Amino acid sequence: MKFINLVNLSLLALSSVKASMYHASRITYYGGSSDGDSEKNPFCEDYSDRVPHDVGDIDYYVALSSEVLSKSNAREFCGKKIRLSNAENGRSLTALVVDKCGSCDYGDVDLSRKAFKYISNDQMSKGVLKQVSWCIEGGPSKFACSSSDSSSSSNKKTTKKTTKKTTKTTKTTKNSRSAGGVYIELEKGTRYGDVSKATSIKYYSGSAYVYIDDAESSSGSRSRVAAKVNLSKSGKYDIVVKYNNSSSKCRENRIIINDSNVYRINFGKTGSDWKKLTIKGVPFKSGQNIIEVRATDGKMSFDYIYIL
């Protein structure tokens, strides 16, 4: 009888620790050499300096359901640590939130292969785990770890190799404001000249991206795409341009703000990948601004412009 009571008390103590963690219906995995370019262009790289362009050098990382993680709350999740605990075998670990998972249901998590291997106790063949709970260190209230979820419960910690490949500088400059993250999806802008929407390059952000073909259309008009953006305060902001230059040479095109501040940029070759370029200290006015990509050489694709 005493033994039974002891077991019951132990189970109660365990459930009290897990009560503050969100129980996922399904835990899966992705990444690795057999999974294409899934480790490149993670959603969170625009929202956290801790998330590189290619997460392949990070051992433990995760993608959260796109029903949980979105542009509107990205800074509450991206680059933060997630604690996961598997009730089936008692294993737990801490990983880095780097991406969102479009195929995951609400609250489900997609782990890196190494994270899944550890928390499943080398049971990769299972493919899916159903007894895992999780919380975010310093995350939003619904998913935040409580003080009872001691970080010491993580048997493994997030591992990141220090290489030049993962170095990424996206912090705003000392004299720049922060817009809190404003996306300008260029396919929604107004297109002029020889500019079209396209979807053939994988991993674009919105419903499409824009492709600028010739610098001038057959009618002689300059090819460009222009979009409006409203900012509450004037000042200098850092912006990120996501682009693709699949040609065999560098291409010059321009980023123009309010038809007055012109940035002539020599875009390097990217092959089939998307690349991102940061322009620091770009002046904007309060209220409506016009931001434009204008062709000099053309022959490039542009996905979005992001105001940090």
N, C-alpha and C positions, 0 to 999 in steps of 0.2 A: 504493500500500500504506500509506504514511504517512497519507494522507488518510482511508482506511478506519479505521485505528486511532484517529485523532483523533475520528471520528464515534462509534465504539464507546465511547470514553472519555467523550464528552459524554453519551451515552445512559445510561451507568452512573452518572454524577454526577447526572443528573436522576432516575433511579429511586431513588437513595439518599435524595434529599430527599422523594420521594413515599411511600417505604416506611412512614413513620410516620403517614401520613394514611389515613383510611378511604375506600375506593373505593365510591361509590354506584352502584347499578344504574340508577337513574333520578333525574334532577333535573327537577322541574316548577315551575310558578309559579301563584300565586293573588293575589287582592286587586284593588284598583282599583274604579272606579265601576260596572263591569259585573258585579261579583262579590258583589252584595248586601251583607250586613253582615259579611263574612268578616274584616274588619280590626278589628272590635269584640269586646270580651270575650275577649281572648287568654288562653289557659291560664296563661301566665307572669305575668300582672299581680298575682296573689296571692303570688308568690314572689320578686319583684324590683322594687325601686323604679325600675329603669331601663325597665320595661315599662309603658306607659300603657294606659288603657282602650281607646283607639282608636289603632292603630299607623299610621294613614294618613299621618301627618306624618313618618314615618321612611322614608327612601329604601330602605335595604337591611335587610331582616329576613327571617327564615326560620322555618319550622315543621319540627320533627323528627318522625320516625315515632313514633307512640304506642307502638310496640314498644320504642323506645329511651327516650323521655321519658315519665315517669309521675309520679304524686303522690309516690311513695317516693323518687325521686331528683331531683325538680324543681330543688332548690337547686344541684345540680351542673351544671345546664345553663342555667336561665332567666336572662336578662339578661346572659349571657356572650357574648363574641365568637366567631364561627365563621369560620374561614378556608376558603375554597373555591378550588380551582385546576382549571382546565379544560385538560387535556392536548391537546385537539383544536386549540386556538388560542393557548395560552400565557397566557390571561387569568386573573387571580386577583382576589379581593376579600375584604373583611372585612364581615360582617353581624352583626346582633343576633338572638339566639335569643329568640323571643317566644311561640311556640305549638307545639302538637303536631298532627300530621297523621294522621287516622284512616284515610285511604285509602292511605297510603304503606307500602310494605314495609320491613322492618328495614333501617336504615341509609340509606334514601332521604330526600331533603330537598325541601321545597316552598319556593321562593323568592318574594320579592316581585317584581312585574312589572319594576321598575327594575333589581333585581339580576340577574334572568334576562336582561334585555335587554343589560346590560353584559357578563356573562360568556359569553353566546352570540354576542357581537359583532353585536348587532342582529338576530339570527336568531330572532325571536319565533315565526315560523311553524313552526319545528321542534317546539315544544311540549315536547319531552323531550330532555335531554342525557344521554349515557351514558359520558362520559369525564371526569367530575368527581370529585375527591377532597376530603375535608374533615377538619378537626380542630377541637377546642374549646380556646381559650386558657384554661388553668387548669381544664380539665374533668376528668372521671374518667379513670383510667389508660388504658382501652381506646381512648378517643377524644381524649386530650390531645395538644396540639401539642408536639412535641419542640423542643429548642433549634435543630435544623437547619432547622425550618420558620420561617425568619426572617420577622418581621412586615413587613420591608421588601418582601417579595414581593407584598404587597397593593397593587395599583395604585390601588384605590379604597378609601376607608374608610367605615365606617358613618356615615351622615349623618342628623342629627336636628334638625329645626327647633325652635327654642325658642318655644313658644307656650303660652298659658295652658291650652290644650286638653290638652296632654300632661303638665301638672304633676300629680303624684300623690303624696300623702303617706301612706305606709303603714309608716313606720319605727315600731318600738315606742318608747314613751316612756321617758325616762331611768330611771324607777323601775319599769318593767315587765319581767317575765321574758319569755323566749322559749320557746314550746312546741315550736319546730322545725317548725311547720306541721301542725295537726290539723284535718282536715275533719269536719264533722258534717253528713252528708247528711240533710236533714230528712224526706225521704220514707221513711226507715228508722225514724223516731221513732214514738212512740205518739200517735195522733190522737184527739181528743175533740171532741164537738159537731159543728159544721157544717164539717168539714175533709176534703178529699179529695186524692188524688193527681191530677196532671195532666201533660200533655206538649205542649200546644198552642203554648206560647211557645218559640221556638227558642233554642238555645244554653244549655240547662240543663246542670248538671254531672253528675249521677248517672243513675239509671234513670228519674227523674221529679222533680217538685217538688211542693210542697203549696200548695193554694189554700184560704184561709180565706174562707168566704162570709159568712154572718151571724155577728155577735158572739156570739149565743146560738142554740143549737139549739131545735127545737120543744119539746123536753122541759125547756128552761130551763137546760141546762148551758152553761158558758162554753166557747166554741170555742178550742182550743189544740192545739199539738203539742209534745211533750216528748221529749228524747233524752238518753241517758247518755253521759258522756265521762270517761275516766280520765286524770288527770295525775299525774306522778311527784312534783311539788313544788307546795306551796301558794304563793300570791302573786298579784300583779296582772298580768293579761295583756291585751293589746289583741286585740279580736275584730272580724271583718269580717262583715257581714250582706249577703247578695245577695238583692235583692228586686225585685218589679215591682208598680207601682201604676198600672194603666191607666185608672183613673177620672179624672174631670174635676176633682178636688179632692184636697188632702192628706188622708192618713188616719193617725189615731193608733192604734198598736198597741204592745205591750210586749214587751221581752226581759227574762226573769226568770232569775236564777241561784240555784239551790238554794232557791227559794221565798222568798228574803229580799232579794236585791239586785234592785230593780226599775228598769228604764230605760224611761221613757215616751218614745216617739219619734214625731215627726210626720213621716211618710214623704212626700216630695214626689212629684209626678206624674212618671211615666217614659214614658208612651205604651206602645209595644210593646217597648221596650228593658228590659234588666236594668240595675240600678244597684247600687252597693255603698256601704255606710256603715260607717265605722269607729267603734267605741266604745273609748275608751282607759282603761286602768287598771281592768279588771274583776276583782274578787277571786274566786279559785277556791281550793278546798281540795285537799290532796293526796288521791289516791284518786278515788273516784267522785263525779261532780258531775251535777246535773240542769240542763240548759239548756232554756229553754222560750220559745216564741213564743205569746203570749196575746193574744187579740183584745180591742180596745176598740171600734174601728170595723169591723174585719174588712175584707172586700172587697179582699184583697191576696194575692199569691203570694210564696212564699219558697223559695229554692233550697237554700241552705246557710248555715251559720255556720262561720267559719274562725277558729281560734285561732292567732295569730301566734307 
